[in-house]
Amino acid sequence: MTLKVKYADFRQITRRRTSQQIIRSQAELQTMAISLLDPVFPVEKGIRLLGVTISSRLKWSRKKFR
């Protein structure tokens, strides 16, 4: 999961966290997102853009499906 924050003064930060397990629920996604957001707040200046991206790098073996 990647968090990108763009501040009103045009600074930006990116924070990333990788889960070692498959995320199976919305609650798990929310917990991970909040853990990335917590250190960002409180902010002195406003935030103009906040984005959370979820990506996967799972490699599937065709042998498992034969």
C-alpha positions as CSV (number, residue, x, y, z in Angstrom):
1,M,0.0,0.0,0.0
2,T,1.3,3.5,-0.9
3,L,0.2,6.8,0.6
4,K,0.9,10.0,-1.2
5,V,0.2,13.4,0.5
6,K,0.5,16.7,-1.3
7,Y,0.4,19.7,1.0
8,A,-0.9,23.2,0.3
9,D,2.7,24.5,0.1
10,F,3.3,22.0,-2.7
11,R,5.6,19.7,-0.7
12,Q,4.8,16.1,-1.1
13,I,5.6,12.8,0.7
14,T,5.1,9.2,-0.1
15,R,5.0,6.4,2.4
16,R,4.8,2.7,1.6
17,R,4.1,-0.5,3.6
18,T,4.1,-4.1,2.4
19,S,2.1,-6.8,4.0
20,Q,3.6,-10.2,4.3
21,Q,0.2,-11.8,4.2
22,I,-2.7,-11.6,1.9
23,I,-5.2,-8.9,2.9
24,R,-8.6,-10.5,3.1
25,S,-10.9,-7.7,4.4
26,Q,-11.8,-4.1,4.2
27,A,-11.0,-3.8,7.9
28,E,-7.4,-4.9,7.2
29,L,-7.0,-2.4,4.4
30,Q,-8.3,0.4,6.7
31,T,-6.0,-0.6,9.5
32,M,-3.0,-0.5,7.1
33,A,-4.1,2.9,5.6
34,I,-4.6,4.4,9.0
35,S,-1.1,3.2,10.2
36,L,0.4,5.1,7.2
37,L,-1.8,8.2,7.9
38,D,-1.2,8.5,11.6
39,P,2.3,10.0,11.4
40,V,1.1,12.6,8.9
41,F,-1.4,14.3,11.3
42,P,-1.8,16.8,12.7
43,V,-0.7,19.1,9.8
44,E,0.3,22.7,10.2
45,K,-0.8,23.6,6.6
46,G,-3.6,22.1,4.6
47,I,-3.5,19.0,2.5
48,R,-4.5,19.5,-1.2
49,L,-4.3,15.9,-2.3
50,L,-4.2,12.6,-0.4
51,G,-4.1,9.3,-2.3
52,V,-3.9,5.6,-1.2
53,T,-2.8,3.0,-3.8
54,I,-3.1,-0.7,-3.4
55,S,-1.0,-3.0,-5.5
56,S,0.0,-6.6,-5.6
57,R,3.0,-8.5,-6.7
58,L,1.8,-12.0,-6.2
59,K,3.4,-14.5,-8.6
60,W,1.2,-17.4,-9.5
61,S,2.6,-20.7,-10.5
62,R,0.8,-22.4,-13.4
63,K,1.7,-25.8,-11.9
64,K,-0.7,-25.0,-9.0
65,F,-3.6,-24.8,-11.4
66,R,-3.0,-27.9,-13.6
